[in-house]
């Protein structure tokens, strides 16, 4: 990781090869099926699951707070 660390970091996982869609919030890569976006400055994050994995058929996200 660069020093100083970036304010935001997105980790995406491409589980279903060949399936693309909207990129995760703050990202441009359309391949990740799941993504964890961390706001390192605010110490929060958001997990996102592509709609093809979600039974409600809409993209789902869950907020998290990072501990020290």
N, C-alpha and C positions, 0 to 999 in steps of 0.2 A: 504494500500500500504506500502511496506517495506520502511524503512528509512536507507540508502538513496534509493531514487526511482531508478528503473531500467532505463537503457538507452532506451529500447524499450518495448512497451506494445501492445499486439494484443487483440482486443475484437472481438470475432466471434459469429455470430448468426446462429443457425441451424433451418432454416425455413421449408425445405422439408425433413421430417424425412425419413431416409433410403437412401437418395441420398448422395454419397460421391464422392470425387474427389481429385485433387491436394490441398495440404494445402496452406493457404495464405503465402505470402513471409515472411520468418523468423519463420514460425510456423511448427508444426508437426501434428496438429489435422486436420484430413481429413473431419470432419463433417460440419464445418461452410459453409453456403451458401453465406453469406456476412461477410466481416471482415473489421475492421478499425485498421490499424497498425500505431501506433504513435511512432515517434522517439523523445522522450522527450528531449534528449540532444540537438538536432538540431532544436527542436520546429517545426517539420513538420510531415506530416502523409500521409497515402494512404488508400483510401477506395477501396475495391475490391468486385465485384459481380460475382458469379459463372456463367459459360457459359450457363447453363440451363435457367437463367433469362435474358440473354443478347440476343437480336434479331440478333446480328452479329455472334452468336455461338462461341465466344471466350471470355475468361475471360477479364473483363474490370476493369480498375482501374483509379482513379482520385487522383491527388496529392492535398494536402492542406498545408497551413501554419498556425500554431497556434499563436494566439495573446497572449499578456500578460494580 
